[in-house]
Amino acid sequence: MSIHSPAEDALVCSARGCRAAAVWALEWNNPRLHDTARRKTWLACAEHRTSLGDFLDARGFLRAVTPVPGSPTLDT
């Protein structure tokens, strides 16, 4: 029997090798592959929000950046 911990549910940053808590959701799609209404999501910590967003924006994929529910960014 395994014990489930809240840490297993924690959302982590999508940047390669980063294990920090995610505070931003970067919604994107590739218009060549996805219907215009479809959104994929990358999660970002405060440190990687800009670099991940810039990567998506440079390709014309970035659609929205929103705070992750429950993150401290909602308080600012």
N, C-alpha and C positions, 0 to 999 in steps of 0.2 A: 504494500500500500504506500503510495507516495503522498507526501504532504504538499499541498499547493500554497505557495507564498505570494503575497501581493507584488513582490519584486519581479515575479515571472510575468506579470501583467503590465509592467512599466514599459512605456513607449520609449524607444531609444532612437537616436539620431541615425539617419541613413548614410551618412558619410562613411567611407571605407575605414574600418578600424576604430571608429568612434563608438563608445558605449555610454556616452552622456545622455541624460534625459532629454527627450524631445520637447521643445516648447513651441515650435512652429510647424505648421502643415503647409507644404508647397504643393499646390494642385496643378497638374499639368496634363497635357496630352500631345501626341504627335499627330498633327492633322493628316499626314499621309497614311497613317495606320489606324487611327481611331475616329469614330463618329465625333462630331463637334460637341455633343453633350457629355461624352465620356470623360471622366477625370480619374487620373491615377494620382497617388499621393506619395511624396517623399516627406519624411519627418526630419526636422533639423533642430539641433541644439542652438543656443545663442551664438556660439563660435562659428558654426558652419552654415548659418542661415544665408549669409551673403554669398559664399562661394557656391553653394548648391543652387541658389536662385540665379546667380550670374550664369552658371552652366546651362540651366534650362532656358533662361531668357535669351542667351546668345543664339540658341537654336530655334527660337520662336515658339517654345513649348510651354513656358510658364503662363498660367492662367490666373492664379490667385495665391496669396500668402495670408494665412489666418492663424491665430493662436490656437494651440492644442487645448481642448477643454481641460480645465483643472490646472493649467500651467500658470506660473507667476506672471506671464506676459498679459494675462487678462486683467491683472490688477494695476497695470501701468497705463 
